[in-house]
Amino acid sequence: MTWHAGSILPFASLWHTLLRVAALNSLRTREIPDADAQGELGTWSTMHSRASLLYNESSNRQGEGISTRALARWLHEPVEAFEWSHLGRIPKSLRGIVHEGLRHCPECLAAGYHSALTSLRPLQTCPIHGRELLSRCHCGRAFEGRIDDKVLAHTLSCACGKWAYFTKQTCRRPVMTTSEVSALTPVVHWLEAFVSVGHPQFGSGQKSAFAMECWLKDLRAWSDVLGIGYPSCFKAAPCPSRRRIVSTDGPLAMPTTAPLRAHSNQQGPADRRQEGRYWERNPATSAYRGMLRHLRRHVNRHGESYGIDFLRNPDPSRIAHVMRSNRQAMVAFAEMLWSRGMEPNVMRRRWPHRAVEQDVRGDFVGDIQPPFSARHAVVSPGQDDAGRQWVEFQSCRSMMLSLWRDAQRRALEAVRAGHADWGVLSGEDAFQWATIHGPQSICFVSLESQPGWDWTLPLPDKARRRQEQLETTARRLRIAVDVCRGPCLTLSSIGEWHVAESISPSSTRVDQHRLLGVGHGKPRFWLFESGGQFIARVVDLKLQVLASSPREAIEALRRGLTQHQKAYPPAVAQPAPG
């Protein structure tokens, strides 16, 4: 075979090299060594379909299209000469950074050189000559980067003959030097680090495509925060103002003592949770329950009543009016939106009943919808199961925080506009995260563009809690003393009724409870100690009992109030005549 050894410059494209080989030896498609060939000169290839040389992939099978090892043996070149001769090492989920086809620099082609690296979208000009990169011939035909018999029939130029790929002299040996090609070295170093970055797995839908575009727009930010260096020859992309949240503790930071199971699409309904457990054990559920616990304890404390009220009266205008006059109602509305975006059955589980579903075994189940980006996360190479679970947990945390920011914004807009929107949350930053695997830990980075509002309630210290308790006890005591005045119907310890002066509390402790077992009503009563006895006194009725223990006092009050209701039944409201 005719070939000039040592004529492959660093990072030369496989497409350009194959055209040179085919031009010097008049090769046909089936004579080019594909992945099934044995690599011996004269062996016939089984490749009959068009191969994409930009990624070196065949259209009729998985894996490598052209065997670079066999081609290196044919040409007596080292295998390292074909390093980054194509972009097949870039994961398919990240190929949005690559142009659809080949791009050419006219001066590079005139010198007999072409590199597949010029197809990277961040490159607008050639790093060697500074010329604009072109993706179409003068005739309008796109440079596809595929090879077949029609292409090999015009190896020197485009089919129109107006765009030369090389001349007869540069076909044998390029006139460009290795020192000139070194301008591409920073691009190669950046690309080698970038292909090992963990990232969300974007789907094929329109929303996922938009999320991928948003993720790729932050290449400069990802390069800076992950420490992989943004080449100066890349276009100066605007770096948006985003908050950076960095976690570098690694798998040891998983908030659980039991091993969790990462999500898998192959799990059946019966294998999703352990028998007798309500929640499925996985990082998504762990992150959701942790954040839900934080919101209910420290953000939406004692706000369940507003959720029940909103569901009973789901008028958007009324809900907005209530939120405008009560900050806690606004926080409760945001927490409801966030919970509904994560847990499909949360409305039936929390507000107002606990009518949860059952699985095939009859166990009650609590399921959430983990983020698509976390369920199908692409992690860095070399991570073990613990690392994958940690990345999944962090990605779920990032997505849930993005949904919470969106829920906060939705609640504030409802207050301003006077109309509450129950629509699905978007979560603009759900896919804005990336990871890189270090020698001892994993670095997880998330970028946030949405504004945040700190709605965390203050945590009272012990002195403040004691002061609040003393104030509550004193206020309750004053109310009880005001009520326990004047004559009162009294039931003695031997079951006799008589009228006596109301007994006032002699201690500072006065408790208020509801009395059960006395019909449909649940009247409130005071329970306190006075003169060595315990007194139970109805709040809305002048009736009190005395006993030697709290339990006996409550039982006696229940019997006495039952007798009183039989003798004096409560008035029933009559309907208005109509």
Stockholm file with secondary structure:
# STOCKHOLM 1.0

chainA/1-578         MTWHAGSILPFASLWHTLLRVAALNSLRTREIPDADAQGELGTWSTMHSRASLLYNESSNRQGEGISTRALARWLHEPVEAFEWSHLGRIPKSLRGIVHEGLRHCPECLAAGYHSALTSLRPLQTCPIHGRELLSRCHCGRAFEGRIDDKVLAHTLSCACGKWAYFTKQTCRRPVMTTSEVSALTPVVHWLEAFVSVGHPQFGSGQKSAFAMECWLKDLRAWSDVLGIGYPSCFKAAPCPSRRRIVSTDGPLAMPTTAPLRAHSNQQGPADRRQEGRYWERNPATSAYRGMLRHLRRHVNRHGESYGIDFLRNPDPSRIAHVMRSNRQAMVAFAEMLWSRGMEPNVMRRRWPHRAVEQDVRGDFVGDIQPPFSARHAVVSPGQDDAGRQWVEFQSCRSMMLSLWRDAQRRALEAVRAGHADWGVLSGEDAFQWATIHGPQSICFVSLESQPGWDWTLPLPDKARRRQEQLETTARRLRIAVDVCRGPCLTLSSIGEWHVAESISPSSTRVDQHRLLGVGHGKPRFWLFESGGQFIARVVDLKLQVLASSPREAIEALRRGLTQHQKAYPPAVAQPAPG
#=GR chainA/1-578 SS CCCCTTCCCTTCCHHHHHHHHHHHHTCCGGGSCBTTSCCCTTCCCCCCSCEETTTTEETTSSSBSBCHHHHHHHHTCCGGGGTTSSSTTSCGGGGGGBCSSCCBCHHHHHTTCCCGGGGBTTCCBCTTTCCBCBCBCTTSCBCCCEECHHHHTTCSBCTTSSSBSCCHHHHHSCSCCHHHHGGGHHHHHHHHHHTTCBBCCCCSSHHHHHHHHHHHHTHHHHHHHHTCCCCTTSCCCCCCCCEEEEECCGGGGCSCSSCCCCCCTTCCGGGSSCTTCSBCCSHHHHHHHHHHHHIIIIISTTCHHHHHHHHHSCCHHHHHHHHHHCHHHHHHHHHHHHHHHHCTTHHHHHSSCCCCCBCTTSCBCBCCCCCHHHHTCBCCTTCCHHHHHHHHHHHHHHHHHHHHHHHHHHHHHHHHHTCCCCCCCCCTTTTCEEEEECSSCEEEEEEECSCCCCCCCCCCCHHHHHHHHHHHHHHHHHHHHHHSCSEEEEECTTSCEEEEECCCCSSSCEEEEECCSSSSCCCEEEEEEETTEEEEEESSSSEEEEESSHHHHHHHHHHHHHHHHHHSCCCCCCCCCC
#=GC SS_cons         CCCCTTCCCTTCCHHHHHHHHHHHHTCCGGGSCBTTSCCCTTCCCCCCSCEETTTTEETTSSSBSBCHHHHHHHHTCCGGGGTTSSSTTSCGGGGGGBCSSCCBCHHHHHTTCCCGGGGBTTCCBCTTTCCBCBCBCTTSCBCCCEECHHHHTTCSBCTTSSSBSCCHHHHHSCSCCHHHHGGGHHHHHHHHHHTTCBBCCCCSSHHHHHHHHHHHHTHHHHHHHHTCCCCTTSCCCCCCCCEEEEECCGGGGCSCSSCCCCCCTTCCGGGSSCTTCSBCCSHHHHHHHHHHHHIIIIISTTCHHHHHHHHHSCCHHHHHHHHHHCHHHHHHHHHHHHHHHHCTTHHHHHSSCCCCCBCTTSCBCBCCCCCHHHHTCBCCTTCCHHHHHHHHHHHHHHHHHHHHHHHHHHHHHHHHHTCCCCCCCCCTTTTCEEEEECSSCEEEEEEECSCCCCCCCCCCCHHHHHHHHHHHHHHHHHHHHHHSCSEEEEECTTSCEEEEECCCCSSSCEEEEECCSSSSCCCEEEEEEETTEEEEEESSSSEEEEESSHHHHHHHHHHHHHHHHHHSCCCCCCCCCC
//
